Amino acid sequence: MTAYGSLLRRLLEFTGTKLYAAAEEVGYDVSYVSKWCSRDLLPAPKTAHGVNTALGRYLAAAIERDGQEADFVAAFPQAPAGLPLERQITALLSEAYEASAHRREAPCPAGELTLLTQRHEMLGKLRDLPPPGSGPEGAVVCTIDLLTLLESRDLTVLEHLFQKGEVHLHAALDLERFQRDPDRSVRLLYRFLSRHRETFVTLYDGAGLEREGLLAIRNGTAMMAGLDRRGELDTLLAAEGTAGARLWETAWTRLRERPVLLAPARPEDMSRNGYRTDFYSRDQFQFFSCFGFEFLLPEAACGWLAQAGAAGGMDADHARDIRRLFITWEEVFQKSRIDFYILKSTLLRYLESGELIFADILCRMSPAQRLEHLEAVKERLLGNPNIRFHLLDDDALPAEDLPGLAAYLNPKKLFLKNPSAYLTGRGPLFYTVQSEVLIQAARGFLESLGTLPGSGTYDQRDLAELEGRYGGMLYRMLTLQEEP
């Protein structure tokens, strides 16, 4: 199957378009469209532009009619941003058509392929892989299950690929393996994302890719690895030049056939089509904070945030979205069931520095504003018996589990925020998760954090005791920080 056929099939499945409907739209017999999707047949060169334009128009109308614009961005992250949806789809199809039509079929020159079977040679070859460059042009594609990479003693030598620059990693995730031990699996995945906060990771459903074993660096070397049952290297075929380019194309095509499970997102993606507003339309939430505490803010904070956003160059549309989100949060905190998970070190850092990130605004609260925030937390807690705080002891977490990403979870959606990207300007600002399996595993993972030794769970019944124990100390700490 061609890259064009794989993409077209995914687009038709995404929009629920029948083959006969697509055939009628482009003026071809349905048998031709079927062969485009399942075989190596392509539209004729002289009609390809017209076909792709017609499909772009038809499929965009279907997506907009069903309100799936945000889901499209998540499912097809390679679509060119900044264009109308119709032109995005047309561009995707045109690019895939060109790649398929110009695929080179010449045999690989001698010396481009090297088969290795000795373990020390295979590990040496992997260690010598040059780190990819920054940005999409430095992308790494991998059809090997990411959990296998993370657990294999051999494949840990690939860590150097993600140490420098904003690398883009596209990898498979075997959901069947993931579900055998979801708690361990989600810990491994979260640990990897936290450790490589500058890397842009996109994960795809690895079903059907178990035997591919492909690892390729754009404009570099590609590998085909044979693994034993333990995930250790058995054989390794290294491909350079034309052979490497072909393996790259094969790996990239195979991944793009599969549904996206997790993808990087920008602030505009989070605001597009009301993603955030829809997220907060539920009545049950779990929030994990690893930088500041942007929740339960006083009403006056809306003005503080607007000032901070304006100082950072926020435009009027963005400011309006922030105000709308602030109002939505106010309603959520009044009646929803909410569990806040926060590290003791995170809480103390916020009380000391006042730094937090509301939506995508980095803000520093003054000591007086932090005091007002504490009063607002107390007021909300008294008004809603369904709010609970889980204060986590850092010492109970393994050193490698120290978190770097905040989590926002309801029964149907999950997204992650990367505070480091706001502070350094490097790495993805958000991740959106489109997998029910991952969402449920994340829920269980957060609930397990609340049972860690040294951690405590508090609600409105504990407020008087907490205020008596810590209220005076917090008040003195914050008032001493007040400027003359």
ZIUR-V431043 format. One record per residue. N is the residue number from 1. RES is the residue in three letters. PHI is phi in radians with two decimals (none if undefined). NEAR is the number of other ideal C-beta (glycine too) atoms within 12 Angstrom. Layout:
n=(N/N)
res=(RES/RES)
phi=(PHI/PHI)
near=(NEAR/NEAR)
This chain:
n=(1/2/3/4/5/6/7/8/9/10/11/12/13/14/15/16/17/18/19/20/21/22/23/24/25/26/27/28/29/30/31/32/33/34/35/36/37/38/39/40/41/42/43/44/45/46/47/48/49/50/51/52/53/54/55/56/57/58/59/60/61/62/63/64/65/66/67/68/69/70/71/72/73/74/75/76/77/78/79/80/81/82/83/84/85/86/87/88/89/90/91/92/93/94/95/96/97/98/99/100/101/102/103/104/105/106/107/108/109/110/111/112/113/114/115/116/117/118/119/120/121/122/123/124/125/126/127/128/129/130/131/132/133/134/135/136/137/138/139/140/141/142/143/144/145/146/147/148/149/150/151/152/153/154/155/156/157/158/159/160/161/162/163/164/165/166/167/168/169/170/171/172/173/174/175/176/177/178/179/180/181/182/183/184/185/186/187/188/189/190/191/192/193/194/195/196/197/198/199/200/201/202/203/204/205/206/207/208/209/210/211/212/213/214/215/216/217/218/219/220/221/222/223/224/225/226/227/228/229/230/231/232/233/234/235/236/237/238/239/240/241/242/243/244/245/246/247/248/249/250/251/252/253/254/255/256/257/258/259/260/261/262/263/264/265/266/267/268/269/270/271/272/273/274/275/276/277/278/279/280/281/282/283/284/285/286/287/288/289/290/291/292/293/294/295/296/297/298/299/300/301/302/303/304/305/306/307/308/309/310/311/312/313/314/315/316/317/318/319/320/321/322/323/324/325/326/327/328/329/330/331/332/333/334/335/336/337/338/339/340/341/342/343/344/345/346/347/348/349/350/351/352/353/354/355/356/357/358/359/360/361/362/363/364/365/366/367/368/369/370/371/372/373/374/375/376/377/378/379/380/381/382/383/384/385/386/387/388/389/390/391/392/393/394/395/396/397/398/399/400/401/402/403/404/405/406/407/408/409/410/411/412/413/414/415/416/417/418/419/420/421/422/423/424/425/426/427/428/429/430/431/432/433/434/435/436/437/438/439/440/441/442/443/444/445/446/447/448/449/450/451/452/453/454/455/456/457/458/459/460/461/462/463/464/465/466/467/468/469/470/471/472/473/474/475/476/477/478/479/480/481/482/483/484)
res=(MET/THR/ALA/TYR/GLY/SER/LEU/LEU/ARG/ARG/LEU/LEU/GLU/PHE/THR/GLY/THR/LYS/LEU/TYR/ALA/ALA/ALA/GLU/GLU/VAL/GLY/TYR/ASP/VAL/SER/TYR/VAL/SER/LYS/TRP/CYS/SER/ARG/ASP/LEU/LEU/PRO/ALA/PRO/LYS/THR/ALA/HIS/GLY/VAL/ASN/THR/ALA/LEU/GLY/ARG/TYR/LEU/ALA/ALA/ALA/ILE/GLU/ARG/ASP/GLY/GLN/GLU/ALA/ASP/PHE/VAL/ALA/ALA/PHE/PRO/GLN/ALA/PRO/ALA/GLY/LEU/PRO/LEU/GLU/ARG/GLN/ILE/THR/ALA/LEU/LEU/SER/GLU/ALA/TYR/GLU/ALA/SER/ALA/HIS/ARG/ARG/GLU/ALA/PRO/CYS/PRO/ALA/GLY/GLU/LEU/THR/LEU/LEU/THR/GLN/ARG/HIS/GLU/MET/LEU/GLY/LYS/LEU/ARG/ASP/LEU/PRO/PRO/PRO/GLY/SER/GLY/PRO/GLU/GLY/ALA/VAL/VAL/CYS/THR/ILE/ASP/LEU/LEU/THR/LEU/LEU/GLU/SER/ARG/ASP/LEU/THR/VAL/LEU/GLU/HIS/LEU/PHE/GLN/LYS/GLY/GLU/VAL/HIS/LEU/HIS/ALA/ALA/LEU/ASP/LEU/GLU/ARG/PHE/GLN/ARG/ASP/PRO/ASP/ARG/SER/VAL/ARG/LEU/LEU/TYR/ARG/PHE/LEU/SER/ARG/HIS/ARG/GLU/THR/PHE/VAL/THR/LEU/TYR/ASP/GLY/ALA/GLY/LEU/GLU/ARG/GLU/GLY/LEU/LEU/ALA/ILE/ARG/ASN/GLY/THR/ALA/MET/MET/ALA/GLY/LEU/ASP/ARG/ARG/GLY/GLU/LEU/ASP/THR/LEU/LEU/ALA/ALA/GLU/GLY/THR/ALA/GLY/ALA/ARG/LEU/TRP/GLU/THR/ALA/TRP/THR/ARG/LEU/ARG/GLU/ARG/PRO/VAL/LEU/LEU/ALA/PRO/ALA/ARG/PRO/GLU/ASP/MET/SER/ARG/ASN/GLY/TYR/ARG/THR/ASP/PHE/TYR/SER/ARG/ASP/GLN/PHE/GLN/PHE/PHE/SER/CYS/PHE/GLY/PHE/GLU/PHE/LEU/LEU/PRO/GLU/ALA/ALA/CYS/GLY/TRP/LEU/ALA/GLN/ALA/GLY/ALA/ALA/GLY/GLY/MET/ASP/ALA/ASP/HIS/ALA/ARG/ASP/ILE/ARG/ARG/LEU/PHE/ILE/THR/TRP/GLU/GLU/VAL/PHE/GLN/LYS/SER/ARG/ILE/ASP/PHE/TYR/ILE/LEU/LYS/SER/THR/LEU/LEU/ARG/TYR/LEU/GLU/SER/GLY/GLU/LEU/ILE/PHE/ALA/ASP/ILE/LEU/CYS/ARG/MET/SER/PRO/ALA/GLN/ARG/LEU/GLU/HIS/LEU/GLU/ALA/VAL/LYS/GLU/ARG/LEU/LEU/GLY/ASN/PRO/ASN/ILE/ARG/PHE/HIS/LEU/LEU/ASP/ASP/ASP/ALA/LEU/PRO/ALA/GLU/ASP/LEU/PRO/GLY/LEU/ALA/ALA/TYR/LEU/ASN/PRO/LYS/LYS/LEU/PHE/LEU/LYS/ASN/PRO/SER/ALA/TYR/LEU/THR/GLY/ARG/GLY/PRO/LEU/PHE/TYR/THR/VAL/GLN/SER/GLU/VAL/LEU/ILE/GLN/ALA/ALA/ARG/GLY/PHE/LEU/GLU/SER/LEU/GLY/THR/LEU/PRO/GLY/SER/GLY/THR/TYR/ASP/GLN/ARG/ASP/LEU/ALA/GLU/LEU/GLU/GLY/ARG/TYR/GLY/GLY/MET/LEU/TYR/ARG/MET/LEU/THR/LEU/GLN/GLU/GLU/PRO)
phi=(none/-1.40/-1.06/-1.10/-1.11/-1.11/-1.14/-1.07/-1.08/-1.10/-1.12/-1.14/-1.15/-1.09/-1.59/1.22/-1.49/-1.34/-1.03/-1.17/-1.19/-1.12/-1.09/-1.11/-1.14/-1.67/1.35/-2.01/-1.16/-1.04/-1.12/-1.19/-1.07/-1.06/-1.26/-1.06/-1.43/-2.15/-2.30/-1.63/-1.32/-2.19/-1.03/-1.07/-0.93/-1.27/-1.91/-1.05/-1.09/-1.14/-1.09/-1.16/-1.15/-1.12/-1.14/-1.04/-1.15/-1.19/-1.22/-1.09/-1.08/-1.15/-1.15/-1.19/-1.09/-1.61/1.14/-1.79/-1.01/-1.14/-1.14/-1.12/-1.04/-1.23/-1.38/-2.26/-1.13/-1.41/-1.12/-1.15/-1.35/1.50/-1.90/-1.01/-0.97/-1.00/-1.25/-1.06/-1.16/-1.05/-1.13/-1.03/-1.14/-1.14/-1.11/-1.14/-1.11/-1.06/-1.10/-1.30/-1.22/-1.86/-1.08/-1.46/-1.89/-1.14/-1.12/-1.22/-1.08/-1.06/1.64/-1.43/-2.00/-2.32/-1.72/-2.07/-2.24/-1.45/-1.02/-1.14/-1.23/-1.13/-1.13/-1.09/-1.13/-1.17/-1.12/-1.48/-1.03/-1.24/-1.04/-1.22/-1.29/-1.35/1.49/-1.01/-1.20/-1.79/-1.25/-1.98/-2.04/-2.55/-1.56/-1.29/-0.94/-1.07/-1.11/-1.09/-1.04/-1.30/-1.74/-1.29/-1.20/-1.36/-1.42/-1.15/-1.19/-1.46/-0.97/-1.13/-1.15/-2.00/-1.49/-2.28/1.38/-1.55/-1.29/-1.82/-1.89/-2.01/-2.42/-1.50/-2.32/-1.40/-1.20/-1.11/-1.16/-0.96/-1.34/-1.14/-2.56/-1.07/-1.15/-1.15/-1.12/-1.21/-1.12/-1.08/-1.16/-1.13/-1.06/-1.12/-1.11/-1.21/-1.24/-1.99/-1.29/-1.61/-1.57/-1.59/-1.86/-2.10/-1.93/-2.13/-1.07/-1.49/-1.03/1.55/-1.87/-1.01/-1.77/-1.24/1.12/-1.74/-2.41/-2.46/-1.95/-1.02/1.06/-2.56/-1.48/-2.16/-2.27/-2.12/-1.79/-1.75/-1.99/-1.48/-1.16/-1.54/1.42/-1.62/-1.17/-1.94/-2.48/-2.53/-1.84/-1.72/-2.16/-2.05/0.99/-1.08/-1.11/-1.12/-1.11/-1.18/-1.13/-1.01/-1.07/-1.11/-1.10/-1.14/-1.13/-1.11/-1.15/-1.21/-1.27/-1.67/-1.11/-1.41/-1.75/-2.59/-2.58/-1.12/-2.48/-1.78/-0.97/-1.15/-1.17/-1.26/-1.63/-1.13/0.98/1.22/-0.99/-1.13/-1.06/-1.14/-1.00/-1.52/-1.42/-1.44/-2.17/-2.54/-2.49/-2.28/-2.20/-2.02/-1.91/-2.18/-2.66/1.14/-2.57/-1.57/-1.72/0.99/-1.30/-1.21/-1.02/-1.12/-1.13/-1.02/-1.21/-1.06/-1.15/-1.08/-1.14/-1.11/-1.16/-1.09/-1.12/-1.61/1.54/-1.19/-1.46/-1.12/-1.12/-1.14/-1.07/-1.12/-1.08/-1.15/-1.11/-1.12/-1.14/-1.05/-1.13/-1.05/-1.09/-0.99/-1.18/-1.07/-1.25/-1.34/-2.38/-1.43/-1.56/-2.31/-2.03/-1.75/-1.95/-2.51/-1.27/-1.02/-1.15/-1.14/-1.10/-1.14/-1.11/-1.16/-1.09/-1.43/-1.76/1.39/-1.43/-2.64/-2.16/-1.68/0.97/-2.23/-1.90/-1.46/-2.37/-2.01/-1.39/-1.27/-0.96/-1.14/-1.19/-1.17/-1.08/-1.10/-1.12/-1.05/-1.13/-1.17/-1.06/-1.05/-1.10/-1.15/-1.15/-1.17/-1.51/-2.37/-1.24/-1.66/-1.67/-2.26/-1.95/-1.97/-1.59/-1.75/-1.48/-1.01/-1.17/-1.41/-1.59/-1.01/-0.97/-1.34/-1.68/-1.01/-1.37/-2.22/-2.19/-1.43/-2.17/-2.23/-2.38/-2.23/-1.06/-2.07/-2.39/-2.57/-2.39/-2.06/-2.07/-1.91/-0.99/-1.03/-1.16/-1.25/-1.44/-1.90/1.34/-2.21/1.76/-1.27/-1.35/-2.43/-2.22/-1.88/-2.00/-1.92/-1.92/-1.07/-1.08/-1.19/-1.10/-1.19/-1.14/-1.12/-1.05/-1.11/-1.10/-1.10/-1.08/-1.21/-1.09/-1.18/-1.76/-1.13/-1.01/1.44/-1.62/-2.40/-2.03/-2.34/-2.39/-1.08/-1.21/-1.69/-1.10/-1.06/-1.10/-1.14/-1.13/-1.19/-1.41/-2.07/-1.01/-1.09/-1.10/-1.12/-1.06/-1.12/-1.06/-1.34/-1.20/-1.17/-1.42/-1.03/-1.33/-1.08)
near=(26/31/35/39/32/32/41/46/30/34/39/33/22/29/32/16/31/18/25/17/21/36/27/18/28/33/18/28/16/21/15/26/34/22/23/40/34/20/19/17/23/33/34/17/16/9/19/27/20/22/31/37/24/28/43/37/25/32/40/34/22/29/32/22/15/18/16/25/31/32/27/34/35/36/34/38/37/33/37/21/20/12/16/19/35/26/21/30/42/31/28/36/46/30/26/40/35/21/28/30/23/17/22/16/11/12/11/21/15/11/12/22/24/27/20/25/17/15/19/15/18/33/23/18/32/31/19/21/30/21/23/35/20/19/17/25/16/27/35/45/43/46/43/44/40/45/34/37/40/36/27/28/18/31/34/21/26/37/23/20/36/35/16/18/26/33/39/34/42/44/49/44/45/34/33/20/29/36/22/15/18/28/23/22/34/39/29/30/42/39/27/33/43/32/25/36/38/31/39/37/45/41/43/43/35/37/26/19/34/24/18/35/33/40/48/42/38/28/20/28/33/40/43/35/41/23/30/16/10/13/26/23/37/22/23/36/29/34/34/28/23/22/29/32/27/28/36/36/29/31/38/39/34/33/43/39/36/35/31/37/37/44/37/39/36/26/33/23/29/35/30/26/24/19/32/35/25/22/33/34/20/23/18/23/36/37/40/40/39/39/35/36/38/41/39/36/36/28/21/20/35/28/20/30/36/26/21/31/32/18/15/23/13/26/15/13/15/24/27/17/31/39/25/21/36/34/20/25/35/26/19/31/33/22/19/32/22/34/32/40/42/42/34/26/24/33/33/20/22/35/32/20/24/31/27/38/36/40/43/37/37/32/37/25/36/23/25/20/30/37/27/24/35/34/25/28/37/27/22/33/30/21/19/27/18/21/35/30/35/32/31/35/22/25/16/23/27/13/11/15/29/21/36/33/40/43/41/41/36/30/19/21/35/39/42/41/44/38/35/29/33/31/21/16/14/21/35/40/35/38/44/40/39/34/35/21/31/38/30/27/35/40/31/24/33/37/23/25/39/28/19/25/13/17/25/25/22/29/25/22/15/22/26/16/14/24/21/12/14/24/20/13/17/28/20/15/21/29/17/15/22/16/9/4)
